[in-house]
Each structure stands twice: as structure tokens, then as C-alpha cells.
Amino acid sequence: MEDDIQVPTQRLADTTVPVLRWGAAIGHVIMLMILGIFFAVSLYFSWWAWTRWITYWGAGLTLISAVWSIGLRPVYFHKHFRYEVTDEFLHIKSGAFHEHYELIPMSKIQAVSTNQGPILRRYGLYSLEIETMGSSHGIPALPKEVAIEVRNQIARCAKIKEVDE
């Protein structure tokens, strides 16, 4: 059986790195704003000194997290994420330090959809969501044509019928 299953070779779009960086940056800015509001409220109401130390530690940990999430993780994610669609399986491989392989049988796939948020829209990309009975799998940051082609190929192989809304 091992000889039949190949390592996935399809890659994400080249603009995946800036998309992931923008998403992480927005999340970290929101966290720093929440910590800033908490700090201002603790000063205004003269809360105990330890509450200010919590904001210092929180801001420090958020900045350290930002270095990983904005600077390094997107590059590693783009470099090591692969997918492949065959008639029998959907292969997904991810992970730079700990490789994670998912082999999803087409017969278990119940739904497949394309999604596009504001950051993905800015770069003309879509993400794919694949639903099975017990879990959900995703392929982020595909160009529109590729995302629709992969979605249709998965739907055809999994024999999913289109539902009119």
C-alpha cells in the first residue's frame, strides 16, 4: 500500500506569506490594544501595582509571539504545506518541524466549499474547506481558478451533489 501513496506536490500561492503576515499582524495589534486599554484602566482606577505588571508581561509575550507569527511562521508554512487530489484520496502535508500527513478518503468527504475573507480578497485568493463526518480540513490561499478547479475535482471524486440556495 505504501508504494501506491505518493507525497503531495501541489503548493500554495506565492502570496500566501503576506496573507498570513497580515492576518497575524492584525491579531497582534488587537491584542496590544486590549492590553493598552487594560493598562489605562488600571492607572485610572488606581488598581494594584501587580495589574500593571500583568500588562507588561502580556505585552512582552505578545511581541515575542509576533516575531514568530509575523516573521517566521508564514515562511515555514508556505515552504512546507503541500496538497494533492487524486481519484481516491485528498493528501495534505504540513509542518516544518513536525510533519503532519492527512490522507482523507474521497468516500468520506461530505462537503467542500471555497471561502474568501477581506485579506484573501485583497490578494485574489480563496481557501478551501473540506468537511468529513468527524472533522474539517483546509487548504488555505489558492488562486481563484485553482481553488474552483480543486473544489470541483474533489466534489466530482467524492460524488457531492450541488445544492441550489
HELIX and SHEET records of a PDB file:
HELIX    1   1 THR A   16  TYR A   44  1                                  29    
HELIX    2   2 ALA A   49  ALA A   66  1                                  18    
HELIX    3   3 VAL A   67  LEU A   72  3                                   6    
HELIX    4   4 ARG A   73  HIS A   80  1                                   8    
HELIX    5   5 MET A  106  LYS A  108  5                                   3    
HELIX    6   6 PRO A  118  ARG A  122  1                                   5    
HELIX    7   7 LYS A  144  ALA A  158  1                                  15    
SHEET    1   A 3 ARG A  82  VAL A  85  0                                        
SHEET    2   A 3 PHE A  89  SER A  94 -1                                        
SHEET    3   A 3 HIS A 100  PRO A 105 -1                                        
SHEET    1   B 3 ILE A 109  ASN A 115  0                                        
SHEET    2   B 3 LEU A 125  THR A 132 -1                                        
SHEET    3   B 3 SER A 136  PRO A 143 -1                                        
END                                                                             
